[in-house]
Structures are given as structure tokens and as C-alpha cells.
Amino acid sequence: MFSVVDMNVQLPEAYLSQFREPSGYLDFARVGPVSRVVEHAIATAFAQCAAGRFGEGAAEATASVAALLEAGEDEVAFVSSTSHGLFAAAAALEGEGTVLVPRGEFPANIHPWLRFQDRGGLRVRWIDAAKVTPDVVAAMLGPEVRALAVSAVDALTGHRRALGELKEVLGPDRLLVVDAIQALGSVPVEAGAADLLACGGQKWLRAGWGAAVLLVRDRVGHRLGNGLGGWPAWPIEQPAEQGAEQPAEQPAGLGAEQSEEQGAASEGARGAGVHIMTNPDYPAVAAFGAAVDLLLAAGVDEVGRAVTDTTQALLETARSGGARILLDDLDPDERGGIFSFELPGVDPARTCAALDRAGLVTTRRGAWIRISPHATTPQENVTRLASALRDAHTP
């Protein structure tokens, strides 16, 4: 009834030894335990703060993230979370028109658009298809559509969206807004296709909470409004007799010539820094940069192949154990590091209890149980999963 599929995970020991999560941890789509190098980066950053040195390493983190996203450093800024970045995107897209949003998206990519559609932002038009494909999007396009907001990898089904093809369908006059938190650090991302992108560090990047990257391509900067841009990017003009001075400190990545300019972002592309509300959490930024450096050193493609191999091995084991897989017709290259399943005729609570007894950490989403391994997940979990499913089926 059960089959065990060999996993082809070949990553350097220097990378694997950085992590020490429980061996049965299969919940990286919720949160990824951090690495030793991230622990060290956070401790170092706080020691610098204690010594009165703030923001050291932010420029290096910006450069690392820009390399990961194949972006210019001016196109990268740090905010507090993925949600913060998506709210900034929704706030910046002012005026008439609609934004296409999959109805089944994770709420972080829904609430910003709903909040701003009655505040001068785009109106939401739902995509109800199970898969967000180029054909589905093409059929919904009209002159009123200005943007598509989509996750690079769906948080429940694991569907990996073809960002390059989606952008090609949208064309240069419509924006592709990407929530990348279930993709970056898990599988390679077609980041070049994204006009705006947001991604926190606490999941597959394994950087902990407090910092997220906001990517705003220069090619679309002139089409965005002020949005959530705060005092670092938009210093208030005051009469000279009041003796007002410009803020002495500016966030990393925001040049002096940019910070001195006044007016709306529509006057020209001014980088991602004009869309931040305040300075970022610099220790969290240091941790984010350290996590990205570790990923780049191991190899984005190599980590992605390991995640795919591991996910497919666990997926085949779940199928062999009688599980029904949500969106089971995905090819391996259409799936991120996520799949969700149920055991027909078995109470999900009973299945979760069996997984717990096997030492497996997963997440339940309603009737579905989500499994999300990483490159560090050991092969023994295939056997554990098979045993847990047998246990769940036992009266």
C-alpha cells in the first residue's frame, strides 16, 4: 500500500550544518527555524546597537537581496513584513481601474486591495479558477485592468505560478504584484517578471521576523503614487523662518539627492525607498541579509531541487497511503515546496494526532493538512509519514 521514494538531496555539509530544527519538522510554509549564521547576525547587530552603532550591515543586506532578485539596489527597500509591502503596493496604485486577485489567495494578499479600493485605489476583481494560469488571466483582461496581484507559490495548494508567462500576458502597461513569501528560499523565482514584490524572512528564507523586502522596479516607479511613503522619503516642506532641517538620517538605499527632492513619485522613478514609512528594524535586516547570503552560497537552484525532490517523495508516500491531494494534477515543476492532503473517511483531527505521534510537525487548514519540507528535511520523514498514515487508518 505504501511506497518509499528516494530523495536526491545533495547539498554541502557547510549549508546543512547551519540548521538544527527537529528532524520531523515539515512546516516551513508557516515558519522556518533560523540558521546559526542568522542567530550570529542578530546577536552581532544588537551588540552594535548597545555600542551606539546602528544600521551597520544594511547596505550589504541590500546588495545581497538585489543580487537574489536580479535588481538594482535602488529597487530594493526593507519594510516590516510581507503584509506591509503589499499594503504599500496597494496604496501606491491610485486612480481608476481594477486589480485581478485570486479569491483563494492567502489573506495577506487580499486585505490590502480590499482596504484601498474604497480609498482611491483599484477595484478588486476576483479570479475564481483553481489555477492562476496565463490563459485564465488573458481571458479576464480588459482596458480597465491595471494589475494582477498573485502569490508566486500558493500557500495551500503549492501551485507555482508562471510569473514570466503571466507578465507576458499582462504586457508592459499592466503591473504584476507578487507575494513571494512561499517561494523565495524554497524554489527559484522569476523575480525579473515582478514589477512589485514583497517577501518576509520568517518562512523559507529562515531569517526570522521583523524584516521583509519590498521590490519596486524602476520601470514602474513613475506610475505609482505616494502610497505609504513616510518621513524618510517625503520630508515636509516648512517655511525657512521656522528653521526646519532635513532629517539627518536616511534609510539604507535612499540616496541624498533622492531624499532632498519634494513631490510625488509620479515625477519619476525614485526607487523602492520612497514607499517605506520609516527606518527598518536594522537587526532584522542584518538577519535577512545573512539568510540570503547563506542561500546564495548554497545555490538557489540547488536548494530548490532539494526542496522539490523532498516534496515529491513525501507526496508520493501520501498518495500511496490513501491520501487525496489538493490540486493533484500539478507537475513537479508546477509545485513549490507545499502540498495539502486529506484521508477520505478519516477525521482530520485523528490524522493530525497520528502525525504528531510520528514526530511530524505539520499545519492543519480546515479539512486539509499541509506538508511543507525544506532542503534540510531528512529522508527518514518519508518512512515516518507512511507509518503515520497507517496509524491514522487503524480503527
C-alpha positions as CSV (number, residue, x, y, z in Angstrom):
1,M,0.0,0.0,0.0
2,F,2.8,2.4,0.8
3,S,5.9,3.2,-1.3
4,V,9.1,5.0,-0.2
5,V,10.6,7.2,-2.9
6,D,14.3,8.0,-2.7
7,M,15.1,11.7,-2.3
8,N,18.0,13.1,-4.2
9,V,19.2,15.8,-1.7
10,Q,22.8,16.7,-2.3
11,L,23.8,19.9,-0.6
12,P,27.1,20.9,1.0
13,E,27.5,20.0,4.7
14,A,28.5,23.6,5.3
15,Y,24.9,24.5,4.5
16,L,23.1,21.6,6.2
17,S,25.1,22.0,9.4
18,Q,23.7,25.5,9.8
19,F,20.3,24.2,10.9
20,R,19.1,22.2,13.8
21,E,15.3,22.1,13.7
22,P,13.6,18.8,14.8
23,S,14.1,16.1,12.2
24,G,10.3,15.8,11.7
25,Y,9.7,19.5,11.0
26,L,7.5,19.8,7.9
27,D,6.0,23.2,8.5
28,F,8.2,25.7,6.6
29,A,5.2,27.3,4.9
30,R,4.3,28.5,8.4
31,V,7.7,29.4,9.8
32,G,11.2,28.3,9.1
33,P,13.6,27.8,12.0
34,V,16.6,30.1,11.6
35,S,20.2,29.1,10.9
36,R,23.3,29.6,13.1
37,V,24.5,32.4,10.9
38,V,21.3,34.2,11.3
39,E,21.5,33.8,15.1
40,H,25.0,35.2,15.0
41,A,23.9,38.1,12.8
42,I,21.2,39.1,15.2
43,A,23.4,38.9,18.2
44,T,26.1,41.0,16.4
45,A,23.6,43.6,15.4
46,F,22.3,44.0,18.9
47,A,25.8,44.3,20.2
48,Q,26.4,47.1,17.7
49,C,23.2,48.8,18.9
50,A,24.5,48.5,22.5
51,A,27.7,50.2,21.4
52,G,25.8,53.0,19.8
53,R,26.3,51.8,16.2
54,F,23.1,51.5,14.3
55,G,22.3,50.2,10.8
56,E,25.6,48.6,10.1
57,G,25.3,45.9,7.5
58,A,22.2,47.3,6.0
59,A,23.9,48.3,2.8
60,E,25.4,44.8,2.5
61,A,22.0,43.2,3.0
62,T,20.5,45.5,0.3
63,A,23.2,44.4,-2.1
64,S,22.6,40.7,-1.3
65,V,18.9,40.9,-1.8
66,A,19.4,42.9,-5.0
67,A,21.6,40.0,-6.3
68,L,19.0,37.4,-5.3
69,L,16.2,39.3,-7.2
70,E,18.4,40.4,-10.1
71,A,17.5,44.0,-9.2
72,G,19.2,47.3,-8.8
73,E,20.0,48.3,-5.2
74,D,17.7,51.4,-5.5
75,E,14.9,49.0,-6.4
76,V,15.1,47.3,-3.0
77,A,14.0,48.5,0.4
78,F,13.1,46.9,3.7
79,V,9.8,47.0,5.4
80,S,8.4,45.1,8.4
81,S,6.5,42.3,6.8
82,T,5.1,40.9,3.6
83,S,1.7,42.4,4.5
84,H,3.4,45.8,5.0
85,G,4.9,45.5,1.5
86,L,1.6,44.5,-0.1
87,F,-0.2,47.4,1.7
88,A,2.4,49.7,0.2
89,A,1.8,48.4,-3.2
90,A,-2.0,48.7,-2.9
91,A,-1.7,52.2,-1.6
92,A,0.6,53.3,-4.4
93,L,-1.7,52.1,-7.1
94,E,-4.1,55.1,-7.1
95,G,-6.8,56.0,-9.6
96,E,-9.3,54.2,-11.8
97,G,-9.1,50.6,-12.8
98,T,-9.2,47.1,-11.4
99,V,-6.7,44.7,-9.9
100,L,-7.1,40.9,-10.5
101,V,-6.8,38.9,-7.3
102,P,-7.3,35.1,-6.9
103,R,-10.2,34.6,-4.4
104,G,-8.3,31.8,-2.7
105,E,-5.2,33.8,-2.0
106,F,-3.7,34.0,1.5
107,P,-5.4,36.9,3.3
108,A,-2.2,39.0,3.3
109,N,-2.6,39.4,-0.5
110,I,-6.3,40.2,-0.2
111,H,-6.8,42.7,2.6
112,P,-4.6,45.4,1.2
113,W,-6.6,45.6,-2.1
114,L,-10.0,45.5,-0.3
115,R,-8.9,48.2,2.1
116,F,-7.8,50.6,-0.6
117,Q,-10.4,50.0,-3.2
118,D,-12.7,52.5,-1.3
119,R,-9.8,54.9,-0.6
120,G,-8.8,55.9,-4.1
121,G,-7.2,52.6,-5.0
122,L,-8.0,49.9,-7.6
123,R,-11.2,47.9,-7.5
124,V,-10.9,44.2,-6.8
125,R,-12.0,41.7,-9.5
126,W,-11.8,38.1,-8.3
127,I,-10.1,35.2,-10.1
128,D,-12.1,32.1,-9.2
129,A,-10.1,29.5,-11.2
130,A,-8.3,26.7,-9.2
131,K,-5.1,27.5,-11.1
132,V,-4.0,31.0,-12.0
133,T,-2.6,30.4,-15.4
134,P,-1.7,32.7,-18.3
135,D,-4.9,31.6,-20.2
136,V,-7.1,32.3,-17.2
137,V,-5.6,35.8,-16.8
138,A,-5.7,36.6,-20.5
139,A,-9.4,35.8,-20.6
140,M,-10.1,38.4,-17.9
141,L,-8.1,41.3,-19.4
142,G,-9.7,44.5,-20.5
143,P,-8.8,48.1,-20.7
144,E,-9.8,48.6,-17.1
145,V,-7.3,46.0,-15.7
146,R,-4.2,47.7,-14.4
147,A,-2.6,45.0,-12.2
148,L,-2.5,41.4,-11.2
149,A,-1.7,40.5,-7.6
150,V,-0.7,36.9,-7.1
151,S,1.4,34.7,-4.8
152,A,4.5,33.1,-6.5
153,V,3.5,29.9,-4.8
154,D,0.0,29.3,-3.4
155,A,0.1,28.8,0.4
156,L,-2.4,25.9,0.4
157,T,-2.1,24.0,-2.9
158,G,1.6,24.7,-3.6
159,H,0.8,25.8,-7.1
160,R,3.8,27.6,-8.5
161,R,2.7,30.4,-10.8
162,A,4.5,31.0,-14.1
163,L,5.4,34.6,-13.3
164,G,7.2,35.2,-16.6
165,E,4.3,34.0,-18.7
166,L,1.8,35.9,-16.5
167,K,3.8,39.1,-17.1
168,E,4.0,38.4,-20.8
169,V,0.2,38.2,-20.9
170,L,-0.2,41.4,-18.9
171,G,2.2,43.3,-21.1
172,P,4.2,46.4,-20.1
173,D,1.2,48.6,-19.3
174,R,-0.1,46.4,-16.5
175,L,1.7,45.6,-13.3
176,L,2.5,42.2,-11.8
177,V,2.4,42.4,-8.0
178,V,3.9,39.3,-6.3
179,D,3.7,37.9,-2.8
180,A,6.9,35.8,-2.8
181,I,6.9,34.6,0.8
182,Q,6.1,31.0,-0.1
183,A,8.7,30.9,-2.9
184,L,11.9,32.8,-2.0
185,G,14.2,30.4,-0.3
186,S,12.2,27.4,-1.5
187,V,12.2,27.4,-5.3
188,P,13.7,29.7,-7.9
189,V,11.6,32.7,-8.6
190,E,11.2,34.6,-11.9
191,A,11.7,37.8,-10.0
192,G,12.5,39.7,-13.2
193,A,8.9,39.4,-14.2
194,A,7.6,41.1,-11.0
195,D,7.0,44.9,-11.1
196,L,6.4,45.0,-7.4
197,L,7.3,42.2,-5.0
198,A,7.1,41.7,-1.2
199,C,8.6,38.9,0.9
200,G,9.1,38.5,4.6
201,G,12.0,36.5,6.0
202,Q,10.3,34.2,8.5
203,K,9.4,31.3,6.3
204,W,11.6,29.6,3.6
205,L,14.4,32.3,3.9
206,R,14.7,31.3,7.6
207,A,15.6,34.8,8.7
208,G,13.1,35.3,11.5
209,W,10.6,38.1,11.9
210,G,10.9,41.8,11.6
211,A,12.1,42.4,8.1
212,A,10.8,42.0,4.6
213,V,12.0,43.0,1.2
214,L,9.9,45.4,-0.9
215,L,11.0,45.4,-4.6
216,V,9.8,48.3,-6.8
217,R,11.2,48.2,-10.3
218,D,12.4,51.5,-11.7
219,R,10.4,50.7,-14.9
220,V,7.1,51.3,-12.9
221,G,8.2,53.9,-10.3
222,H,6.8,56.8,-12.3
223,R,3.3,55.1,-12.4
224,L,3.0,54.9,-8.6
225,G,1.6,57.4,-6.2
226,N,2.9,58.4,-2.8
227,G,1.2,55.5,-1.1
228,L,2.6,54.7,2.4
229,G,5.8,56.7,1.9
230,G,6.7,58.4,5.2
231,W,9.1,60.9,6.5
232,P,12.3,59.3,5.3
233,A,11.2,59.7,1.7
234,W,8.9,62.7,1.9
235,P,10.3,65.3,4.2
236,I,7.7,68.1,4.9
237,E,8.4,71.5,3.4
238,Q,8.3,74.3,6.0
239,P,8.9,78.0,5.7
240,A,12.6,78.9,6.0
241,E,11.9,81.2,9.0
242,Q,10.9,78.2,11.1
243,G,14.4,76.8,10.8
244,A,13.3,73.4,9.7
245,E,16.1,71.0,8.9
246,Q,16.0,67.9,6.8
247,P,16.3,64.6,8.7
248,A,19.9,63.8,9.4
249,E,19.5,60.1,8.9
250,Q,18.1,58.4,5.8
251,P,17.3,54.7,5.3
252,A,19.8,52.5,3.6
253,G,19.5,52.6,-0.2
254,L,17.9,56.1,-0.3
255,G,20.4,58.5,-1.8
256,A,20.9,62.0,-0.5
257,E,19.8,63.5,-3.8
258,Q,16.6,61.5,-3.6
259,S,15.8,62.4,-0.1
260,E,16.1,66.1,-0.8
261,E,13.6,66.0,-3.7
262,Q,10.0,67.0,-3.0
263,G,6.8,66.0,-4.7
264,A,5.0,62.8,-5.8
265,A,6.6,59.6,-7.0
266,S,4.8,60.2,-10.3
267,E,7.5,62.8,-11.1
268,G,9.9,60.0,-11.9
269,A,11.2,56.6,-10.8
270,R,12.8,57.2,-7.4
271,G,13.4,53.6,-6.1
272,A,11.7,51.4,-3.6
273,G,12.8,53.7,-0.7
274,V,10.0,56.2,-1.4
275,H,7.4,53.7,-0.4
276,I,8.7,53.0,3.2
277,M,7.0,54.6,6.2
278,T,10.1,54.7,8.5
279,N,13.5,53.2,9.0
280,P,13.5,49.4,9.2
281,D,14.4,47.1,12.1
282,Y,18.1,47.0,11.4
283,P,18.9,43.9,13.4
284,A,16.2,42.1,11.5
285,V,17.6,43.5,8.2
286,A,21.1,42.1,9.2
287,A,19.4,38.7,9.8
288,F,17.7,38.9,6.5
289,G,20.9,39.6,4.7
290,A,22.7,36.8,6.4
291,A,20.0,34.4,5.4
292,V,20.1,35.5,1.8
293,D,23.9,35.2,1.8
294,L,23.6,31.6,3.0
295,L,21.1,30.8,0.3
296,L,23.2,32.3,-2.4
297,A,26.3,30.4,-1.2
298,A,24.4,27.1,-1.2
299,G,22.9,27.9,-4.6
300,V,19.2,28.9,-5.2
301,D,18.8,26.2,-7.9
302,E,20.4,23.5,-5.7
303,V,18.2,24.3,-2.7
304,G,15.2,24.4,-5.0
305,R,16.0,20.9,-6.4
306,A,16.4,19.5,-2.9
307,V,13.0,21.0,-1.8
308,T,11.3,19.7,-5.0
309,D,12.8,16.2,-4.5
310,T,11.8,16.0,-0.9
311,T,8.3,17.3,-1.5
312,Q,7.7,14.8,-4.3
313,A,8.9,11.9,-2.2
314,L,6.5,12.9,0.6
315,L,3.7,13.5,-1.9
316,E,4.1,10.0,-3.4
317,T,4.1,8.5,0.0
318,A,0.9,10.3,0.9
319,R,-0.7,9.1,-2.3
320,S,0.3,5.6,-1.6
321,G,-1.1,5.9,1.9
322,G,-4.6,6.7,0.5
323,A,-4.4,10.4,0.8
324,R,-6.4,12.7,-1.5
325,I,-4.1,15.6,-2.6
326,L,-5.4,19.1,-3.2
327,L,-4.7,20.0,-6.8
328,D,-3.1,16.7,-7.5
329,D,-2.6,17.3,-11.2
330,L,0.4,19.6,-10.8
331,D,3.7,18.5,-12.4
332,P,6.8,18.7,-10.1
333,D,7.9,21.9,-11.9
334,E,4.4,23.5,-11.2
335,R,4.7,22.9,-7.5
336,G,6.6,24.7,-4.8
337,G,7.5,23.1,-1.5
338,I,3.9,22.6,-0.4
339,F,1.1,20.1,-0.7
340,S,-2.1,19.6,1.2
341,F,-4.0,16.3,1.7
342,E,-6.8,14.6,3.5
343,L,-7.6,11.0,4.3
344,P,-11.1,10.2,3.0
345,G,-13.2,8.9,5.8
346,V,-10.8,9.8,8.5
347,D,-11.3,12.8,10.8
348,P,-8.6,15.4,10.2
349,A,-8.0,15.6,13.9
350,R,-7.3,11.9,14.0
351,T,-4.8,12.3,11.1
352,C,-3.1,15.2,12.9
353,A,-2.8,13.1,16.1
354,A,-1.2,10.3,14.1
355,L,1.3,12.7,12.6
356,D,2.1,14.1,16.0
357,R,2.8,10.6,17.4
358,A,5.2,10.1,14.5
359,G,7.1,13.2,15.4
360,L,6.0,15.2,12.3
361,V,5.2,18.9,12.6
362,T,2.6,20.0,10.1
363,T,-0.3,22.5,9.8
364,R,-4.0,21.9,9.5
365,R,-6.0,24.3,7.3
366,G,-9.7,23.2,7.8
367,A,-10.1,19.8,6.4
368,W,-6.7,19.8,4.8
369,I,-3.3,19.0,6.3
370,R,-0.4,20.9,4.8
371,I,3.1,19.5,4.5
372,S,6.0,21.8,3.6
373,P,9.6,20.4,3.9
374,H,12.8,22.2,3.2
375,A,16.2,21.2,1.8
376,T,17.3,20.2,5.3
377,T,14.4,17.7,5.8
378,P,15.9,14.2,6.3
379,Q,14.7,11.2,4.3
380,E,13.5,9.4,7.4
381,N,10.4,11.5,7.3
382,V,9.2,9.5,4.3
383,T,9.1,6.4,6.5
384,R,7.5,8.4,9.3
385,L,4.8,9.7,7.1
386,A,4.0,6.2,5.8
387,S,3.8,5.0,9.4
388,A,1.6,7.9,10.5
389,L,-0.9,7.3,7.7
390,R,-1.1,3.6,8.6
391,D,-1.7,4.7,12.2
392,A,-4.5,7.1,11.1
393,H,-6.3,4.4,9.2
394,T,-6.2,2.0,12.1
395,P,-9.6,1.8,13.9
